[in-house]
Amino acid sequence: MTSIEPIRKQIVVDATAERAFRVFTEQHSTWWPLDTHHIGEKPAETAIIEPKVGGRWFERAADGTEGVWGRVLVWEPPHRLVLTWEIDGNWKHDDKLVTEVELRFVELGPNRTQIDFEHRLLENYGENAHFMRAPMDGGWSSFLDLYAAEASSQPA
């Protein structure tokens, strides 16, 4: 199997590591563009990361239907989070297709945190791996910009 270069990003937010971690996990819906980026048939109203190893990463529509995006592999607040990304090339959940998203929160000083982001195992997309990498790379850049703005805008 051919290896595909992981998507790697690095951003800095004006927030403590604790707040940066909390905004990413507990306040996922405040920055994720659910109106345009959801996998369910109905528009998603919220996105949730359950705060434990084995917890789900999912969206929920107003009628209660849920769409699973992945699961929590590592839960180490406020320093590290690893999630599976189980979304196929048709933007639907597939628990047989597993890639990983890792975030490391590194405190740089008072109220300043660097987030090291990596989406890896993209070769698990098989023949579609190169096709999937480009839109996901751009998508993660946009999502992380939205996240950084939200994390930096909250009071200390």
Buried (B, 14 or more C-beta within 10 A) or exposed (E): EEEBEBBEBEBBBBBBBBBBBBBBBEBBBBBBEBEEBBBBEBEBBBBBBBEEEEBBBBBBBEEEEBBBBBBBBEBEBBBBBBBBBBBBBEEEBEEEBBBBBBBBBBBEEEBBBBBBBBBBBBBBBEEBBEEBBEEBBEBBBEBBEBBBEBBBEBEE
